[in-house]
Every structure is written in C-alpha cells, then in structure tokens.
C-alpha cells in the first residue's frame, strides 16, 4: 500500500506456500483512513514475510456498505458455501478454495 492510509490488518493467512495480508486501506487521493467512500481491503502477498508484492484491491464497498473490520481465512471445506463448484479431495478439503 504505497499510497493512502492503511488501517487494521484484517487477515494474515498462509496459503499455497505464500503469506497473504489483507488490511483496511484508504487508497483514493485526498481521502482519510476513516473515509467511508474510500475504505477498501488491500491485498499483498509475500513468500517470507519480506518483501511483499501488492495485489489488486480484495474487497470494495458494495450495496451492503464499506468493508471495515473483518477477517481473512482459507475455507478448506466450503463451510460458507461461497465456492459454487467445489472440487473435494478424499479428506474433504477443497482442491480449489477461494
């Protein structure tokens, strides 16, 4: 997050051999970190916790509002039902978690 303000880290997960960091981010020029029109969830990936590669915004505001606090997880068994065509391994874990 090389520009704008960064707030709470909302998820640090290890997945597929990489660390994924999700956090609140005010990325629009002139916006403050608490600005409801500008807060999104940023996403960065690193293989050893340093350095990090910045990825496109992970969560944007939608009809339900602004993504402030939350958590990032790997839902190995599709408990939330968000994977529409789950492919499962013999142990019940997803081959294609999101």
C-alpha positions in Angstrom: 0.0 0.0 0.0 2.4 2.6 -1.3 -0.2 5.4 -1.3 -3.0 6.5 1.0 -3.5 5.4 4.6 -3.5 1.8 6.0 -5.6 0.7 9.0 -6.1 -2.6 10.7 -4.7 -5.8 9.3 -7.8 -8.0 8.8 -6.2 -11.3 7.9 -2.8 -12.8 7.6 -3.1 -16.4 6.2 -0.6 -18.9 4.8 -1.9 -20.5 1.6 -0.2 -22.2 -1.3 3.3 -21.6 0.1 2.7 -17.8 0.4 1.6 -15.4 3.1 -1.4 -13.3 2.2 -2.1 -10.0 4.1 -5.5 -8.3 3.9 -6.0 -4.9 5.6 -8.1 -1.7 5.6 -6.8 0.8 3.1 -7.9 4.3 2.1 -6.4 4.4 -1.4 -8.1 7.4 -3.1 -6.1 10.6 -3.3 -7.2 13.1 -0.7 -9.2 10.6 1.4 -8.6 9.9 5.0 -8.3 6.5 6.6 -11.8 6.7 8.1 -13.5 8.0 4.9 -16.4 5.7 4.1 -16.2 6.4 0.4 -12.6 5.3 0.2 -12.0 2.4 2.5 -11.3 -1.0 0.8 -9.4 -4.1 1.7 -5.9 -4.2 0.3 -4.2 -7.5 -0.6 -0.4 -8.2 -0.5 1.5 -11.5 -0.9 4.9 -12.5 0.3 6.9 -15.7 0.4 8.9 -15.0 3.5 7.1 -12.0 5.1 9.5 -9.6 3.5 9.2 -8.2 0.9 5.5 -8.0 -0.1 4.0 -7.8 -3.6 1.0 -5.6 -3.8 -2.1 -7.1 -5.5 -5.4 -5.5 -6.7 -7.9 -4.5 -4.1 -9.5 -7.5 -2.5 -12.8 -6.1 -1.1 -14.6 -3.0 -2.4 -17.6 -1.1 -1.0 -20.9 -2.6 -2.2 -24.7 -2.3 -1.6 -24.1 -3.5 1.9 -21.6 -0.8 2.8 -18.0 -0.3 3.4 -15.6 -3.1 4.3 -14.2 -2.0 7.6 -13.2 -4.7 10.1 -13.3 -8.4 9.4 -11.1 -11.4 9.0 -9.4 -13.4 6.2 -9.5 -17.2 6.3 -9.0 -20.2 4.0 -12.3 -22.0 4.0 -10.9 -25.5 3.2 -14.4 -27.3 3.5 -16.5 -24.6 1.8 -18.3 -24.0 5.1 -19.5 -20.6 4.0 -20.8 -22.1 0.7 -19.0 -19.4 -1.4 -17.3 -21.9 -3.8 -20.0 -22.6 -6.4 -18.4 -25.7 -8.0 -16.3 -27.3 -5.2 -13.9 -30.0 -6.1 -13.0 -32.0 -2.9 -10.1 -34.2 -2.1 -10.6 -37.6 -0.3 -10.1 -35.9 3.1 -13.0 -33.5 2.5 -10.8 -30.4 1.9 -11.3 -28.3 -1.3 -8.8 -28.6 -4.1 -9.9 -25.1 -5.2 -10.6 -23.0 -2.1 -11.2 -19.2 -2.5 
